[in-house]
């Protein structure tokens, strides 16, 4: 099992990779059979290919973004982050504030992540 500091380092890598906007690099942070849902109320993306496609679609729909992990909380194989993502689109800007909960394996790969946010967590401007 990863130490809390190793878990935090994995989140730093995740944030940096998300902000590079490289869907294959993002997917490589996950196990081959990982489950990802964003938001958690939507059907999950299962496997690296589906996760890469999810991020490809997000990149195609935006001109840029800045993803920030405002706080990180660890508990054994779980990590919860309070996040903000400011997204630039052709029609304006959007910010999502939410929580992501990760499960990591012994190698530090994410086997699951679920994002918790809804319309009340969106701001436009």
Secondary structure per residue as TSV (DSSP state, phi and psi in degrees):
chain	resnum	aa	ss	phi	psi
A	1	X	-	360.0	141.5
A	2	X	-	-71.8	149.4
A	3	X	-	-75.8	163.2
A	4	X	H	-55.7	-39.6
A	5	X	H	-65.8	-39.0
A	6	X	H	-65.7	-37.6
A	7	X	H	-61.2	-45.6
A	8	X	H	-62.5	-38.6
A	9	X	H	-63.0	-37.1
A	10	X	H	-63.4	-37.3
A	11	X	H	-70.2	-38.4
A	12	X	H	-58.7	-45.6
A	13	X	H	-62.2	-42.4
A	14	X	H	-59.1	-49.6
A	15	X	H	-60.0	-47.2
A	16	X	H	-60.8	-40.7
A	17	X	H	-70.3	-42.1
A	18	X	H	-57.2	-44.5
A	19	X	H	-71.8	-18.7
A	20	X	H	-77.5	-16.3
A	21	X	T	60.4	42.4
A	22	X	-	-111.9	100.5
A	23	X	H	-60.2	-34.1
A	24	X	H	-71.4	-37.9
A	25	X	H	-66.8	-38.3
A	26	X	H	-62.9	-49.2
A	27	X	H	-61.4	-30.5
A	28	X	T	-67.7	-14.6
A	29	X	T	-77.8	-8.1
A	30	X	E	-108.2	156.5
A	31	X	E	-66.8	161.4
A	32	X	E	-58.3	-32.9
A	33	X	E	-110.2	23.7
A	34	X	E	-59.9	156.0
A	35	X	E	-117.2	127.4
A	36	X	E	-133.5	129.1
A	37	X	E	-134.9	131.5
A	38	X	E	-148.5	101.8
A	39	X	S	-76.1	169.6
A	40	X	T	-62.5	-19.4
A	41	X	T	-76.0	-10.1
A	42	X	S	-94.8	157.4
A	43	X	-	-57.4	141.2
A	44	X	-	-74.8	156.1
A	45	X	E	-92.8	124.9
A	46	X	E	-115.2	121.3
A	47	X	S	96.1	157.6
A	48	X	H	-58.8	-41.2
A	49	X	H	-62.0	-43.0
A	50	X	H	-67.5	-37.6
A	51	X	H	-66.5	-42.5
A	52	X	H	-60.6	-42.3
A	53	X	H	-62.9	-41.2
A	54	X	H	-55.9	-47.5
A	55	X	H	-72.7	-34.8
A	56	X	H	-57.2	-43.9
A	57	X	H	-64.7	-40.6
A	58	X	H	-65.1	-39.5
A	59	X	H	-66.4	-42.9
A	60	X	H	-64.4	-29.7
A	61	X	T	-88.5	1.8
A	62	X	-	-138.5	161.4
A	63	X	S	-95.6	-18.2
A	64	X	E	175.7	167.7
A	65	X	E	-158.7	160.6
A	66	X	E	-128.5	116.5
A	67	X	E	-102.7	131.1
A	68	X	E	-130.5	133.8
A	69	X	E	-95.7	103.1
A	70	X	E	-71.5	-41.0
A	71	X	E	-140.9	151.5
A	72	X	E	-129.5	130.5
A	73	X	E	-125.4	129.7
A	74	X	E	-113.8	151.5
A	75	X	E	-159.8	98.9
A	76	X	T	57.2	-122.0
A	77	X	T	-86.5	8.9
A	78	X	E	-113.2	146.1
A	79	X	E	-137.0	130.1
A	80	X	E	-116.1	134.7
A	81	X	E	-124.7	142.7
A	82	X	E	-91.8	115.3
A	83	X	E	-118.9	163.3
A	84	X	E	-139.2	136.0
A	85	X	E	-128.5	121.1
A	86	X	E	-99.9	117.2
A	87	X	E	-110.4	130.3
A	88	X	E	-97.1	127.5
A	89	X	E	-127.1	167.4
A	90	X	T	-62.4	-25.7
A	91	X	T	-98.1	5.8
A	92	X	E	138.6	-166.1
A	93	X	E	-116.9	152.1
A	94	X	E	-138.8	140.7
A	95	X	E	-122.9	135.3
A	96	X	E	-116.5	127.7
A	97	X	E	-109.2	129.5
A	98	X	E	-162.1	-168.6
A	99	X	E	-125.9	137.6
A	100	X	E	-119.1	137.9
A	101	X	E	-119.7	121.7
A	102	X	E	-108.3	149.9
A	103	X	E	-117.4	131.2
A	104	X	E	-114.2	152.7
A	105	X	-	-95.3	-179.7
A	106	X	T	-66.8	-17.4
A	107	X	T	-91.5	-1.7
A	108	X	S	87.7	7.3
A	109	X	-	-84.9	151.4
A	110	X	E	-85.4	125.4
A	111	X	E	-96.5	-17.1
A	112	X	E	-159.3	148.0
A	113	X	E	-150.9	135.0
A	114	X	E	-129.8	128.2
A	115	X	E	-99.4	134.2
A	116	X	E	-115.2	110.5
A	117	X	-	-166.0	159.2
A	118	X	-	-144.8	-170.8
A	119	X	G	-56.9	-29.7
A	120	X	G	-67.6	-16.4
A	121	X	G	-95.4	4.4
A	122	X	E	-99.3	138.2
A	123	X	E	-130.5	148.4
A	124	X	E	-123.5	146.5
A	125	X	-	165.0	360.0
